[in-house]
Amino acid sequence: MGKWGVLAIALALSNPAVAQRAEPVDLDMVSKIRQEAFHRSQVMDTFSHLTESIGPRLTNSPAMSQANAWTRGKFNEWGLVNVHDEAFEDFGRGWEFTSASVLMLGSGPQGDRMQPLHALPKAWTPGTNGPVEGELVQVDIKKLADLEKYKGKLRGKILLLGEAREYKRGTEPDSHRHDATSLEGLQEFTVPKNAAADKEKRVKEYTERQALAKAVNAFFVEEGALAAISISGWDNGIIRVAGGGSRKAGESAGIPELAMISEHFNPLVRALLAKQPVKLRVDVAARFTDDSNQPGYNTLAEIRGSGKADEVVMLGAHMDSWHSGTGAADNAAGVAVMMEAMRILKAVGAKPKRTIRVALWSGEEQGLIGSQAYVAKHFAQFPEPTDAGQKALPASLREPTGALVKRRDYEKFSVYFNMDNGSGRFRGIYAQENLAAMPVFEAWLKPFNDVGATTVATRNTGSTDHISFDRVGLPGFQFIQDKLDYFSNVHHSHLDTWDHAEPEDLKQAAAIVASFVYNAATREDLFPRKAQKGDGGD
């Protein structure tokens, strides 16, 4: 038990009035939830359909539309209400690819030969419209001024972008689970340094990176290059690939661009440095599914509350993924767990006071776009900036342009729980510096201490959809999970597939989520909120 739980018990023993105010937990309902989650689970059925029947779910792709429809069908089948898709505007164009190949052409003792090289296309880059062949040239562009030296030299060429990367041998296992030492370390809080200076640096880097990417896209098209190849972000034969080009209609999508495993990229660099001619054949079947910008869609459903039905507890996960794997750990795992939590609550006959609403987000991988739009529409948002530079930034890097604009439902919102760190077992929860939440979480976790969930950490964790809530002062939380091989093999890679998931961990997670949202929906008060800038009259 953590220090906050020990403190709560000590206070209760010394003060009967405090004992009466201890966070109540309906152990009878928790027991029913555990039985349904551990002995009659359907979480892997959901997970399997999302990954191996539907597959990768890039936002606005045909597969994402299929996932929206299928999950709506399951929610209706389970008896949820208010099942619907909700649009968020002007996401951009849909995109998909069906095949990609890169061959190195040459001759050997037996005559002509073709050596396959392992690469996959970046999302929102065009296909080749059939195979193209060209001489390989190395191009290294780090700043806008570097474009000048390549003018007139790239027509009909295939471009190798950047330099070779030294292979670094691993010193630790690929897969990690928390132990007592690592969990204890999570309970240490680091006082932030100069946040303003760090943000200024990130804004500068983002702005320069975006400007360079747009200029390079247009430049390669103007120069008549055939295709471009970048090095994968990871070694050991893993293709780690995300987006390139542009999803926005009217902007240059550039030329076909692929990410290649480092073990095939590096030899190409060495051959060019040795002045050896290299010729490649590239064939990418990829297409934009829309000619104009289209909205994206979140999928939502509810268990309606009784007594306090206008107050809302939310749970969610992003259903969109990248395109190279099947979006298993990132994030069919989260979607399956959140859907299973809702199924469990219906199966055990839960009757919450507050409405429990599940949201399956889209556009998360492009900057929390779906959840951010939902929060802005229903709960709160800062005024849209008028400065062009600020408008071009993602919400996480913008400076607030005025006071928070609160919607009607802001004060009726209780809490949001998110899952998006792979399929690893829940070990606790991050409190996002909400100290009032910590003893509540300690009490809710206690019935799951026996399955490894014990830790409440004061610290923040970021980069996923709970931040859309936290940013406007609403309680939003992400769970502490075992890493497994999420950050060593599968995250945004072609290995993000079914086999890297842990079924028993997903069952445990679904039980905890169902219990947490039930407790939140039946507690006497709305979930406590942490202090915000401006609270207390400052």
Solvent accessible surface area in square Angstrom, and as a share of the most:
residue,aa,sasa,rsa
1,M,110,0.49
2,G,9,0.09
3,K,121,0.51
4,W,62,0.22
5,G,5,0.05
6,V,85,0.49
7,L,91,0.45
8,A,42,0.33
9,I,83,0.42
10,A,52,0.40
11,L,83,0.41
12,A,26,0.20
13,L,149,0.74
14,S,88,0.57
15,N,60,0.31
16,P,99,0.62
17,A,49,0.38
18,V,32,0.19
19,A,45,0.35
20,Q,157,0.70
21,R,175,0.64
22,A,60,0.46
23,E,34,0.15
24,P,96,0.60
25,V,37,0.21
26,D,62,0.32
27,L,114,0.57
28,D,93,0.48
29,M,18,0.08
30,V,3,0.02
31,S,57,0.37
32,K,92,0.39
33,I,0,0.00
34,R,53,0.19
35,Q,87,0.39
36,E,14,0.06
37,A,0,0.00
38,F,55,0.23
39,H,125,0.56
40,R,131,0.48
41,S,32,0.21
42,Q,67,0.30
43,V,0,0.00
44,M,33,0.15
45,D,100,0.52
46,T,4,0.02
47,F,0,0.00
48,S,35,0.22
49,H,54,0.24
50,L,0,0.00
51,T,1,0.01
52,E,119,0.53
53,S,71,0.46
54,I,17,0.09
55,G,6,0.06
56,P,46,0.29
57,R,0,0.00
58,L,5,0.02
59,T,0,0.00
60,N,27,0.14
61,S,6,0.04
62,P,61,0.38
63,A,22,0.17
64,M,5,0.02
65,S,67,0.43
66,Q,91,0.41
67,A,0,0.00
68,N,8,0.04
69,A,48,0.37
70,W,55,0.19
71,T,0,0.00
72,R,76,0.28
73,G,37,0.36
74,K,40,0.17
75,F,0,0.00
76,N,90,0.46
77,E,118,0.53
78,W,31,0.11
79,G,37,0.35
80,L,9,0.05
81,V,69,0.40
82,N,84,0.43
83,V,31,0.18
84,H,61,0.27
85,D,43,0.22
86,E,22,0.10
87,A,41,0.32
88,F,8,0.03
89,E,135,0.60
90,D,80,0.41
91,F,2,0.01
92,G,0,0.00
93,R,34,0.12
94,G,0,0.00
95,W,1,0.00
96,E,49,0.22
97,F,46,0.19
98,T,110,0.64
99,S,62,0.40
100,A,28,0.22
101,S,52,0.33
102,V,2,0.01
103,L,38,0.19
104,M,41,0.18
105,L,35,0.18
106,G,34,0.33
107,S,83,0.53
108,G,27,0.26
109,P,138,0.87
110,Q,176,0.78
111,G,34,0.32
112,D,135,0.70
113,R,118,0.43
114,M,106,0.48
115,Q,67,0.30
116,P,80,0.50
117,L,9,0.05
118,H,101,0.45
119,A,8,0.06
120,L,33,0.16
121,P,1,0.01
122,K,38,0.16
123,A,0,0.00
124,W,9,0.03
125,T,2,0.01
126,P,36,0.22
127,G,13,0.12
128,T,13,0.08
129,N,154,0.79
130,G,29,0.28
131,P,87,0.55
132,V,33,0.19
133,E,69,0.31
134,G,6,0.05
135,E,87,0.39
136,L,3,0.01
137,V,32,0.19
138,Q,52,0.23
139,V,1,0.01
140,D,36,0.19
141,I,31,0.16
142,K,137,0.58
143,K,122,0.52
144,L,96,0.48
145,A,72,0.56
146,D,17,0.09
147,L,22,0.11
148,E,114,0.51
149,K,110,0.46
150,Y,32,0.12
151,K,111,0.47
152,G,71,0.69
153,K,128,0.54
154,L,2,0.01
155,R,162,0.59
156,G,32,0.31
157,K,48,0.20
158,I,0,0.00
159,L,0,0.00
160,L,0,0.00
161,L,35,0.17
162,G,20,0.19
163,E,103,0.46
164,A,46,0.36
165,R,74,0.27
166,E,140,0.63
167,Y,89,0.34
168,K,161,0.68
169,R,194,0.71
170,G,71,0.68
171,T,134,0.78
172,E,121,0.54
173,P,100,0.63
174,D,80,0.42
175,S,61,0.39
176,H,67,0.30
177,R,120,0.44
178,H,30,0.13
179,D,84,0.44
180,A,86,0.66
181,T,106,0.62
182,S,44,0.28
183,L,17,0.08
184,E,117,0.52
185,G,29,0.27
186,L,21,0.11
187,Q,52,0.23
188,E,115,0.52
189,F,86,0.36
190,T,111,0.65
191,V,118,0.68
192,P,91,0.57
193,K,191,0.81
194,N,99,0.51
195,A,70,0.54
196,A,76,0.59
197,A,52,0.41
198,D,74,0.38
199,K,42,0.18
200,E,126,0.57
201,K,123,0.52
202,R,104,0.38
203,V,36,0.21
204,K,123,0.52
205,E,76,0.34
206,Y,47,0.18
207,T,72,0.42
208,E,93,0.42
209,R,137,0.50
210,Q,72,0.32
211,A,47,0.36
212,L,35,0.17
213,A,49,0.38
214,K,114,0.48
215,A,30,0.23
216,V,24,0.14
217,N,20,0.10
218,A,35,0.27
219,F,13,0.05
220,F,7,0.03
221,V,78,0.45
222,E,119,0.54
223,E,26,0.12
224,G,18,0.18
225,A,9,0.07
226,L,51,0.25
227,A,0,0.00
228,A,1,0.00
229,I,0,0.00
230,S,18,0.12
231,I,41,0.21
232,S,0,0.00
233,G,47,0.45
234,W,49,0.17
235,D,24,0.13
236,N,100,0.51
237,G,30,0.29
238,I,8,0.04
239,I,9,0.04
240,R,71,0.26
241,V,5,0.03
242,A,36,0.28
243,G,36,0.35
244,G,22,0.21
245,G,19,0.19
246,S,15,0.10
247,R,54,0.20
248,K,53,0.23
249,A,31,0.24
250,G,87,0.84
251,E,70,0.32
252,S,47,0.30
253,A,17,0.13
254,G,10,0.10
255,I,16,0.08
256,P,13,0.08
257,E,26,0.12
258,L,0,0.00
259,A,3,0.02
260,M,0,0.00
261,I,10,0.05
262,S,2,0.02
263,E,69,0.31
264,H,39,0.17
265,F,0,0.00
266,N,16,0.08
267,P,54,0.34
268,L,3,0.02
269,V,3,0.02
270,R,139,0.51
271,A,17,0.13
272,L,30,0.15
273,L,122,0.61
274,A,60,0.46
275,K,177,0.75
276,Q,98,0.44
277,P,127,0.80
278,V,9,0.05
279,K,93,0.39
280,L,0,0.00
281,R,71,0.26
282,V,0,0.00
283,D,47,0.24
284,V,2,0.01
285,A,45,0.35
286,A,20,0.15
287,R,129,0.47
288,F,46,0.19
289,T,37,0.22
290,D,36,0.19
291,D,143,0.74
292,S,57,0.37
293,N,52,0.27
294,Q,63,0.28
295,P,32,0.20
296,G,0,0.00
297,Y,93,0.35
298,N,3,0.01
299,T,0,0.00
300,L,2,0.01
301,A,0,0.00
302,E,5,0.02
303,I,13,0.06
304,R,139,0.51
305,G,9,0.08
306,S,74,0.48
307,G,84,0.80
308,K,59,0.25
309,A,21,0.16
310,D,79,0.41
311,E,26,0.12
312,V,10,0.06
313,V,0,0.00
314,M,0,0.00
315,L,0,0.00
316,G,0,0.00
317,A,0,0.00
318,H,1,0.00
319,M,0,0.00
320,D,1,0.00
321,S,0,0.00
322,W,26,0.09
323,H,13,0.06
324,S,20,0.13
325,G,8,0.08
326,T,33,0.19
327,G,3,0.03
328,A,0,0.00
329,A,6,0.04
330,D,6,0.03
331,N,0,0.00
332,A,0,0.00
333,A,0,0.00
334,G,0,0.00
335,V,0,0.00
336,A,0,0.00
337,V,0,0.00
338,M,0,0.00
339,M,0,0.00
340,E,1,0.00
341,A,0,0.00
342,M,0,0.00
343,R,15,0.05
344,I,0,0.00
345,L,1,0.00
346,K,79,0.33
347,A,57,0.44
348,V,26,0.15
349,G,41,0.39
350,A,8,0.06
351,K,164,0.69
352,P,4,0.02
353,K,75,0.32
354,R,1,0.00
355,T,0,0.00
356,I,0,0.00
357,R,38,0.14
358,V,0,0.00
359,A,0,0.00
360,L,0,0.00
361,W,0,0.00
362,S,1,0.00
363,G,0,0.00
364,E,13,0.06
365,E,29,0.13
366,Q,37,0.16
367,G,37,0.36
368,L,17,0.08
369,I,38,0.19
370,G,0,0.00
371,S,0,0.00
372,Q,60,0.27
373,A,36,0.28
374,Y,7,0.03
375,V,3,0.01
376,A,19,0.14
377,K,124,0.53
378,H,44,0.20
379,F,1,0.01
380,A,1,0.01
381,Q,47,0.21
382,F,65,0.27
383,P,48,0.30
384,E,98,0.44
385,P,7,0.04
386,T,135,0.78
387,D,82,0.43
388,A,82,0.64
389,G,45,0.43
390,Q,42,0.19
391,K,101,0.43
392,A,74,0.57
393,L,11,0.05
394,P,44,0.27
395,A,25,0.19
396,S,58,0.37
397,L,11,0.05
398,R,59,0.21
399,E,95,0.42
400,P,83,0.52
401,T,69,0.40
402,G,37,0.36
403,A,87,0.68
404,L,42,0.21
405,V,64,0.37
406,K,110,0.47
407,R,81,0.30
408,R,216,0.79
409,D,43,0.22
410,Y,11,0.04
411,E,106,0.47
412,K,77,0.33
413,F,0,0.00
414,S,0,0.00
415,V,0,0.00
416,Y,0,0.00
417,F,0,0.00
418,N,0,0.00
419,M,0,0.00
420,D,9,0.05
421,N,41,0.21
422,G,1,0.01
423,S,3,0.02
424,G,1,0.01
425,R,61,0.22
426,F,1,0.00
427,R,36,0.13
428,G,0,0.00
429,I,0,0.00
430,Y,28,0.11
431,A,0,0.00
432,Q,3,0.01
433,E,70,0.32
434,N,3,0.02
435,L,95,0.47
436,A,55,0.43
437,A,0,0.00
438,M,1,0.00
439,P,50,0.31
440,V,10,0.06
441,F,0,0.00
442,E,18,0.08
443,A,27,0.21
444,W,0,0.00
445,L,3,0.01
446,K,116,0.49
447,P,28,0.18
448,F,0,0.00
449,N,49,0.25
450,D,104,0.54
451,V,31,0.18
452,G,19,0.18
453,A,0,0.00
454,T,47,0.27
455,T,7,0.04
456,V,2,0.01
457,A,0,0.00
458,T,19,0.11
459,R,71,0.26
460,N,69,0.35
461,T,30,0.18
462,G,39,0.38
463,S,102,0.66
464,T,3,0.02
465,D,0,0.00
466,H,0,0.00
467,I,31,0.15
468,S,4,0.03
469,F,0,0.00
470,D,25,0.13
471,R,69,0.25
472,V,10,0.06
473,G,6,0.06
474,L,3,0.02
475,P,8,0.05
476,G,1,0.01
477,F,2,0.01
478,Q,1,0.01
479,F,0,0.00
480,I,0,0.00
481,Q,12,0.05
482,D,1,0.00
483,K,102,0.43
484,L,15,0.07
485,D,17,0.09
486,Y,8,0.03
487,F,107,0.45
488,S,39,0.25
489,N,22,0.11
490,V,1,0.01
491,H,32,0.14
492,H,37,0.17
493,S,2,0.01
494,H,54,0.24
495,L,54,0.27
496,D,6,0.03
497,T,40,0.23
498,W,78,0.27
499,D,117,0.61
500,H,54,0.24
501,A,10,0.08
502,E,64,0.29
503,P,36,0.23
504,E,99,0.44
505,D,2,0.01
506,L,0,0.00
507,K,55,0.23
508,Q,4,0.02
509,A,0,0.00
510,A,0,0.00
511,A,0,0.00
512,I,1,0.00
513,V,0,0.00
514,A,0,0.00
515,S,1,0.00
516,F,0,0.00
517,V,0,0.00
518,Y,19,0.07
519,N,6,0.03
520,A,0,0.00
521,A,0,0.00
522,T,32,0.19
523,R,33,0.12
524,E,120,0.54
525,D,93,0.48
526,L,51,0.25
527,F,4,0.02
528,P,34,0.22
529,R,72,0.26
530,K,51,0.22
531,A,87,0.68
532,Q,65,0.29
533,K,207,0.88
534,G,40,0.38
535,D,79,0.41
536,G,88,0.85
537,G,79,0.76
538,D,137,0.71
